[in-house]
Amino acid sequence: MTARVPQFHVDSEKFLADQERVGWHDGALWHLRYKRDLATQVVPDWEKLRDQAAAIKAHVLDHIPTLLSQFITNAEAAGWVVHLAPEADDLKRIVLDLLQKNGVTKAVKSKSMLTEECGLNHHLEANGVEVVDTDLGERIVQLRHEPPSHIVVPAIHLKRGEIGELFHEHLGTAKGEDDPIRLTRAARADLRKRFIGAQAGLTGVNFAVADSGAIVICTNEGNADLGTALQPLHIACMGVEKLIPTAADAGVFLRLLARSATGQPITTYSTHIRGPDPTRPGHQAHLVIVDAGRRRLFADDEHRRALSCIRCGACLNTCPVYRRASGHAYGTTVPGPIGAVLAPAMIGTAKAKELPFASTLCGSCTNVCPVKIDLHDQLLSWRRRLAREGHVPFSKRFAMKIGAQALSYPWLFSLGGKIARTFWGLARKGIPGPHAGWTKHRDLPPAPKQSFRGWWKSDGQNQGNPTNKDQDHG
Amino acid sequence: MDVHLFVPCYLDQVHPEVAMATVTVLRRAGCTVHYSDQQTCCGQPMANTGCADDAAVLARRHLDLFAGKTTVCPSGSCTSMVSHHYHDLGLRLSATDEKTMHRTFELSDFLVNVLGVTDLKARFPHKVSLHQSCHGLRELGLGVMSERRDPPKLGPAEVLLAQVEGLTLVMPERRDECCGFGGTFAVAEADLSARMGHDRCDQLSQGDAEYMTGNDQSCLMHLDGIRKRRGKGPKAIHLAEILACQ
C-alpha cells in the first residue's frame, strides 16, 4: 500500500467541502448498490451462494501452502514461468528485470490493485519504461497523476466535465467536449495506438486455479485480452490470496463478482489463461506471486478473513461514509470498509490508526460482502487492537476511562446528569471542549425537568403495574 | 410477565419521556415493570472506541445487576451491546451471564415476538416515516435488511405501527440507510456525520411525513438535532411514544 500516512479526518473534510459533489458522488455509488440489489434478486439462493463462496475462501485460507505448491507445479507444467515476490520491492525488481531483459520500453497494463499497492508504475517509469493503464478509469487517473479512488470504478470521484478538460489537454478532444461517448471514443483511439506500440502486457489476476495452473482475469473492456494477445510478453501479477482450488470454484465467484460490483450478471470478459499461447512462437508468460505483508494477516486469526476479499467494491458502494468521504480520504490503495480492515495489517496499526474509526459500524458492508467477511465486526476488532497498542488518542482513552469509573457509581452518574441539566441552557448554545462537534451541526433537545430515575422514584413506581383485569391485551 | 427495564444512560438523563412511554406500553401489554436505579450504562461508548477493559467494567456491573432477569430496553443498539457484544470484551461469562444476555430484548421485539402483542390500542393520526436503526436491524434482525435476500418478513416495528389507529406509515426509498450517528463518530467526524444526517432527514421527509420514528433514540436525537438546526423535516418521535399515545 502507499507509504503515506492516511489522514482520513483531514482528507474527508476536503471532499465534504464541495457539497454538490458529495451529493452527486453518493448518488452515483448508490446507483451501483441499487443495480447490485436488482442483480442479486434474480439469483435463486443468493445467500447460499455467499455461504458457498465464504466456505471456499475459508478452505483456501486454511490450505495456502498446499494450494500454492499445487498451483506452482501445474502452472509450470502449463508453461508459466513462476516468480515469487516476498515483498513489494521484489515484485518491482522482478518485473523491471523481465522488461529490461526483453528490451521493453513500452508496456500496457490492465487493472491490478496489487501493482497499485506496490507502486509498480512509478518504479517502471523511473527506470525508463513507459506504462500505460488501459482500463479507461485507470487511464483517467493516470493522466491526472492521482491514485484511483475506487477499486472497480477508479475515476468515480470525477465529473464528466473534468474528464473532458483532461482529454482536451492530453488527447486533443474539442474544448468543452463532455459527451461520454465521444470522450470514450477518443480514449479508445489513443489506447489502440498504445496497445499496438507496446512490447509487453502486464495484468492482474482475479483467480488462480490450483488444480490446473490457469489464471482468470475479469474485465469489462477486454483490455487485458488485447494487452496479452498482442504482446510477445505477458507478466501477470497476483497476491498469494488469489488461489482457489478448482475451476468449478471459479464458477461460484464469477456469479458473485460482477453482480456485487456493478449489478452485471458477469464481467464482459472472464478470460482463463493457462501459460503461454502455443500458437505464437516465442510467446512468454510470466507469473509473479506476491506476498507483500499478506503473511502477517495469515498469521492473525482474528483478521485473516479479510484476505478472502475478491475486490468487488460492493462494501465501498454501500458504505454511507465512503460515499460521502470518497476513496482518496482513506489514503490507501484499497479504500472503504475493506480498505480500513486491511490497512492496519498491511501498513501497520500506527499509520492506519484513523481508518477503523472511519465508520458508523452500520453493518451494511458485512451484508453485501459476497464472501461474507464480517467487515464491521473486523473494524470493531481493530479498534480494540488499536486501543491496546496505544494508538487511540489519549483524550479519547482518558474520557472512556473516566466515564467507565464514573458510571460505576449510580450516585455519581445521577449527580453528573443533574449538573448537566442545570447548565443545559448554556450548553445549547454550543458544548465546549471535546464534544463541541455535537452542537456544530445540531441543536440540543430541551433539558428535561427530571431524569427517568427521578420520575420513577416520585411517580412512576407508584402509578401501579396492571392488575389481572388489564392483562388481556394481545 | 415480570420485566426489568434497562434504560440507556442518555435516555435516563436526556430523554426520560421515552423511558416513561416504555413503561406505559409495557404495562398496557400486561407486564409488571421493575426498575433498578443502580443501573447506569451498558458500556457501548467504551466498547465502540476500542476500550474493551473499560467497557468490561460496566458490562460486569450490568450483568450482575440484571442477573438472569427478563430485560427490556427501548434501544436496539444498547440491546445489541448486551446480547451480542458482551462476548467481545474478554469477560468470563457464566451460564447466568449468558442467560441474561439471551433474555435482553429490544422493546418492539419483546412485544411482538415474545409477548405476541401487536395491537397496543394506540392512536396517532399522522404520517410517519420509519428509520430502521442499524444495530437493531442488522445485528438483532428486527426487519428485512435491504442488502440480503432473505424471505420477506415485516419487522416488529412495522407490525406494531400497522396497528396504530390513524397512522400512515411511509418507508423511505433507501429503506435502511445509516443516519450517521455512530456514537463517538458523531463528534469525532462531526461534518461527515452531519452530512449523513442531512441526507437521512431528506429521505425520511419523503411522502410528506410529519414524524420520523424508530427504536433508537440516539439516532433520533442526532436526526432531530439536525432537523431543528436547519428548520425543516419531520419531527423525531420514539416508537414507544407513538405506541403510548391514545
Interface residues (C-beta under 8 A of the other chain):
Chain A: H9 S12 E13 L16 Q19 V22 G23 D26 W30 D37 T40 Q41 V43 W46 E47 T318 P320 V321 R324 A325 P356 F357 A358 S359 T360 L361 C362 G363 S364 T366 N367 V368 L380 S381 W382 R383 R384 R385 L386 A387 R388 V392 K396 R397 M400 K401 G403 A404 Q405 L407 S408 Y409 P410 F413 S414 G417 A420 R421 P434 H435 A436 G437 W438 K440 H441 R442 D443 L444 P445 A447 P448 Q450 S451 F452 R453 G454 W455 W456 K457 G460 Q461 N465 P466 D470 Q471 D472 H473 G474
Chain B: V7 C9 L11 D12 Q13 V14 H15 P16 E17 A19 M20 V23 R27 R28 A29 G30 C31 T32 V33 Y35 D37 Q38 Q39 T40 C41 G43 P45 M46 A47 N48 T49 G50 C51 A52 D54 A55 V57 L58 R61 H85 D88 L115 G116 V117 T118 D119 L120 K121 C134 H135 R138 E139 M145 S146 E147 R148 R149 D150 R174 D176 E177 C178 G180 F181 G182 G183 T184 F185 A186 V187 A188 E189 A190 D191 L192 S193 A194 R195 M196 G197 D199 M221 H222 D224 G225 I226 K228 R229
